[in-house]
Amino acid sequence: MGLELAGVEYRLQETKDDASLSFLSPRFVLLSVSYINFIVFTIFFDILKVLWVYKLNLIQTLL
């Protein structure tokens, strides 16, 4: 209900001044935060996978 109200409020604001794109609109903020989270977590998990494989290879070479 709150997101729906925010979406309706954003649409009313958009029709009021549709010439200027406001970067602090709720939709833009939610999209940018979700994209940033996705990129950060994929990079983080890729680094973890690389370190895990490196650790396994190091253990195998030591044995």
ROGUBA-606604 format. One record per residue (C-alpha): x, y, z. Coordinates in Angstrom, 2 decimals. Layout:
BEGIN
pt c1 = X; c2 = Y; c3 = Z
...
***
This chain:
BEGIN
pt c1 = 0.00; c2 = 0.00; c3 = 0.00
pt c1 = 2.82; c2 = 2.38; c3 = 0.86
pt c1 = 4.72; c2 = 1.62; c3 = -2.34
pt c1 = 1.54; c2 = 1.97; c3 = -4.35
pt c1 = 0.89; c2 = 5.35; c3 = -2.77
pt c1 = 4.48; c2 = 6.36; c3 = -3.47
pt c1 = 4.08; c2 = 5.24; c3 = -7.08
pt c1 = 0.87; c2 = 7.23; c3 = -7.49
pt c1 = 2.49; c2 = 10.25; c3 = -5.89
pt c1 = 5.48; c2 = 9.92; c3 = -8.21
pt c1 = 3.22; c2 = 9.68; c3 = -11.27
pt c1 = 1.35; c2 = 12.82; c3 = -10.24
pt c1 = 4.64; c2 = 14.63; c3 = -9.70
pt c1 = 5.89; c2 = 13.38; c3 = -13.07
pt c1 = 2.88; c2 = 14.76; c3 = -14.94
pt c1 = 3.28; c2 = 18.07; c3 = -13.13
pt c1 = 6.85; c2 = 18.66; c3 = -14.37
pt c1 = 7.71; c2 = 15.97; c3 = -16.90
pt c1 = 10.29; c2 = 18.13; c3 = -18.66
pt c1 = 12.80; c2 = 17.84; c3 = -15.82
pt c1 = 13.89; c2 = 14.40; c3 = -14.67
pt c1 = 14.28; c2 = 14.37; c3 = -10.90
pt c1 = 17.05; c2 = 12.03; c3 = -9.79
pt c1 = 15.63; c2 = 11.83; c3 = -6.26
pt c1 = 12.38; c2 = 10.23; c3 = -7.37
pt c1 = 11.52; c2 = 7.04; c3 = -5.46
pt c1 = 11.60; c2 = 4.85; c3 = -8.56
pt c1 = 15.07; c2 = 6.05; c3 = -9.61
pt c1 = 16.47; c2 = 5.66; c3 = -6.09
pt c1 = 15.08; c2 = 2.13; c3 = -5.75
pt c1 = 16.44; c2 = 1.08; c3 = -9.14
pt c1 = 19.90; c2 = 2.52; c3 = -8.54
pt c1 = 20.16; c2 = 0.97; c3 = -5.07
pt c1 = 19.10; c2 = -2.44; c3 = -6.38
pt c1 = 21.60; c2 = -2.24; c3 = -9.28
pt c1 = 24.41; c2 = -1.20; c3 = -6.92
pt c1 = 23.57; c2 = -4.05; c3 = -4.53
pt c1 = 23.51; c2 = -6.54; c3 = -7.41
pt c1 = 26.89; c2 = -5.40; c3 = -8.76
pt c1 = 28.54; c2 = -5.32; c3 = -5.32
pt c1 = 27.27; c2 = -8.77; c3 = -4.35
pt c1 = 28.25; c2 = -10.37; c3 = -7.66
pt c1 = 31.76; c2 = -8.92; c3 = -7.43
pt c1 = 32.00; c2 = -9.97; c3 = -3.77
pt c1 = 30.91; c2 = -13.54; c3 = -4.46
pt c1 = 33.19; c2 = -13.79; c3 = -7.49
pt c1 = 36.13; c2 = -12.77; c3 = -5.34
pt c1 = 35.09; c2 = -15.32; c3 = -2.70
pt c1 = 34.87; c2 = -18.05; c3 = -5.35
pt c1 = 38.31; c2 = -17.18; c3 = -6.71
pt c1 = 39.82; c2 = -17.19; c3 = -3.22
pt c1 = 38.12; c2 = -20.51; c3 = -2.40
pt c1 = 39.44; c2 = -22.16; c3 = -5.56
pt c1 = 42.89; c2 = -20.71; c3 = -4.89
pt c1 = 42.77; c2 = -22.08; c3 = -1.34
pt c1 = 41.72; c2 = -25.52; c3 = -2.58
pt c1 = 44.53; c2 = -25.54; c3 = -5.16
pt c1 = 47.02; c2 = -24.46; c3 = -2.52
pt c1 = 45.88; c2 = -27.25; c3 = -0.19
pt c1 = 46.14; c2 = -29.81; c3 = -3.01
pt c1 = 49.67; c2 = -28.69; c3 = -3.90
pt c1 = 50.74; c2 = -28.89; c3 = -0.26
pt c1 = 49.41; c2 = -32.44; c3 = 0.10
***
